[in-house]
Amino acid sequence: MRSTFYDVKLRKKVEVDVTEKVVYGDAGKQRFALKGKTEDGRNLTKFVSKADFEKADV
């Protein structure tokens, strides 16, 4: 699955493959994120809604 992430180093949006889904926080205050990797090996993180998190096919 590909998704659009904001690359801070390049200061623009890039489209990369999603490598994993991660849940941060405790049971009542969870945040959902998708992780990706750029072509040069840098990690990118994008926080998404729970609905988008569940739709992600990783």
NORLIN-V611751 format. One line per field, one symbol per residue. ss: DSSP state (2 for helix, 1 for strand, 0 for the rest). psi: psi as a letter, one per 40 degrees, with the letter a starting at -180 (. if undefined). burial: b if it has 24 or more other C-alpha atoms within 12 Angstrom, else e. A space follows every 50 residues. Layout:
ss = ???
psi = ???
burial = ???
This chain:
ss = 01111110000111111111111100000011111110000011111102 22222000
psi = hiihihhddefihihihhdihihiiiddgihhiiiihideeiiihhhiid dddddhg.
burial = eebebeeeeeeeeeebbbeebeeeeeeeeeebbbbbbbeeeeebbbbbee eebeeeee
